[in-house]
Structure formats: structure tokens, C-alpha cells
Amino acid sequence: MKEPSAPSGAPPGYGPPPGYGSPPGHGGPPAPGYGPQPGYGGYGGQPAYGAQPGYGLEPGYPAPGYGAAPGQPPGGIVPLAPLGIGQILGGAFGYIRANPVSTLVAAALIFVVAAVVQGLAQVLPALAVGGSIRSAGSAVGAVGVSLLASLAGAVVSLLASALVTGVLLVVLRRALLGRRTSPGEAWRGATRRVWGLVGANLLVGLIIGGIATVGILLAFIIGIAGRNSGGVIAVAVVVGLAVLVVVVYLAVLLSMTPAAYMMEDIGVTTALGRSRALVRGSWWRIFGIQLLAGIVLGAIALVIFLILGALFGVSLGSLARGGSGLSVTGAVLTGSAVAIFIVVAGTFFTPFVTGITGLLYTDQRIRRERFDLELAARAAGQTGPGQPW
């Protein structure tokens, strides 16, 4: 059974209750019919339908008191309530700690395959000519092999990325309910939807990449046409900056597409719309959290790359011996360094980034659609037939 697409408003029954007036003791009797709500025992006579301080709820969000209920499921990684940045970052680490084999080990195994292909794409051009490239004929052959190897590497990399993302989102959505996920469960959940994830990643990439390419070409043409005019060059710079802003905006706007696709059992184009709807109105907050995570991970990645570069002696000089020759040894070292970097970075960074994106998606749905109540029902075992969780 497919879950509903983006609701047009708050779910039925989650607006202010009929007759809701001033709380007791604030200058007026309570409205007729307003009494303790079914299933909210333990709240006494508190006016439980006011937003509780500290959660930063959006205006008009009618949350029923996020102090004790629905609370955090036993073993859950975050409370079933609007999430702060600390809870999002902590939850991104929490689901990995709770499922190390299904996250880190699974990601490592998948990325090893991708890394081997990427490494071969670096090594094969040199091996194809049996040593050094010194003639036009051998250069053409090496270029052909390189193109084929790069194409194969790109396809495998795209598939590996989709598989890892699918596995991690299956683990995350179950971790929200306090459930552990075996590698087999994660694999089955991911492979069921992997080709859709490939399509979603391609579509997002084409949208962002297409706009970036057109914008860069436009800025380049303007700059070339007015290379002797300072004003025209300034226009080219402005165009380039505008393209950068649009690309960043779209990257954040569509960042929740994989999470929506995996967690809602919807189509690719619907998932694009869901991401856009959930991010709109909270773009700056989501951008800030993603930027913070990106800065931390980028710094760590740079350190790892520099260490590997020093260990393997990766440099442009190591690739050339005797003029324009391409060293097989240098290519092998380069391929090895690239392979190791892909495995290390993919294994440790992808689960964290996917966790942050998935929890941002969850947070937005809680704030806008009362997704917390659905999660609480699922945690209690109240799931319908055919639902993927």
C-alpha cells in the first residue's frame, strides 16, 4: 500500500480542537467539550495543545506537548518530536553505532567494488600500451581504453552510491523506531528500490549539472566576447556567481529526494516534488545544518587525502618519466591511492551524511505533517499490510 504524497495541509484532526478557548485560569471558562483527550493519560488538566518551549515549532504547528509523549521509542536514536541540530547530528552517529555492520561494513564492501573499478580506470591506459606512451598510435589506444574504463567506473560508481544510500536509509528508518537491522534486511530493502534510486540521483544530477553547465558556458562566452572590456568581464563574473547561487539552492531544495523515495514508497518524480515541498520555507535552516556537516567532513577528507598523497607519492611529476611518457608505476600508485581514498571516505562519510539528510527529512515531516504520530504507531507495531517498514 503506497503512502500518501504530500498532504495539502495538516492531517485531519490535528488542528485546534473545536471550542478551544482560553486555558483554565486565564480569564474565562474552558470551551464546552474541551477535556482530556483520549490516549493522553498522565497530562492531567494541563493545556497540552500549546507548543512547548525549546522546540522552535513553526507558527501554526499544533503539537500535543513534546515533553513525555510520544517520546523516544526504546532503543530509538532520536525523540519523536521536532529535532534540534544537536539531536540531528547525534542521531546521525547513533544509527551507525546501533548498526555498525549494516552501515559501516556494508558501505565498505560496496565501495570496495567501486574503488577497484575506479582504480582500474587509472591503471588500464598505461597497461594497455605495455609501458610508456611515446607514439600517436599508442596514445590513441590508451585514450580509448581510458574512456571505456572511465565509463565502466562511472556506471559502477553510480550503482554503488545508490545501493549504499538505499541500505543506509533502510537502516535509518528502522532505527527511528528503535529497531536494529541485519545486513540481509538492509540489502533486501535497498535492492527492491535501487534502480529508482539510480534514476533519482541521475535526475537530480542532470537538473543541477545542466543548469551549472549552461551558466558556466554563458559566463565564459560573455567573458571571451568582452575580454577587453572591464564592464563585460564584470557581467560575466556576476553571471557566474548567480549560477553558483542557483546550483546551491537547487542542491539543498532537492537533497531530500532519496529519503522521500525510500521512506514513502513513491515514484522518482513524486520524490522530487516531496523534497521541494519539505525544504521550502526552511531552506536556510537545512542549508546551515548541511553546510556545518560538510565543513567538518571536508576537513577530515582533506587530511585523509593529504596523508594518502604523501604515503603513495601522488603528484603530477610521478606520472611522467622521460619527457611525455606515462609511468606504469605512477599510474598504479595513483590508482591505489584513489581506490583507498574512495573506500575510506565512502565508508565513514556516506553513512553520516545520509543520516543527517534522512533526519532532516524526518524532522520536516514531523513539523509539517505530524509524522511523529505515524512513527509512534509503527513503533507500537501498528503498520498496515504491504508497508515497507
Secondary structure, 3 states (H helix, E strand, C coil): CCCCCCCCCCCCCCCCCCCCCCCCCCCCCCCCCCCCCCCCCCCCCCCCCCCCCCCCCCCCCCCCCCCCCCCCCCCCCCCCCCCCHHHHHHHHHHHHHHCHHHHHHHHHHHHHHHHHHHHHHHHHHHHHCCCCCCCHHHHHHHHHHHHHHHHHHHHHHHHHHHHHHHHHHHHHHHHCCCCCCCHHHHHHHHHCCHHHHHHHHHHHHHHHHHHHHHHHHHHHHHHHHCCCCHHHHHHHHHHHHHHHHHHHHHHHHCCCHHHHHHHHCCCHHHHHHHHHHHHCCCHHHHHHHHHHHHHHHHHHHHHHHHHHHHHHCCCHHHHECCCCCECHHHHHHHHHHHHHHHHHHHHHHHHHHHHHHHHHHHHHHHHHHCHHHHHHHHHCCCCCCCCCC
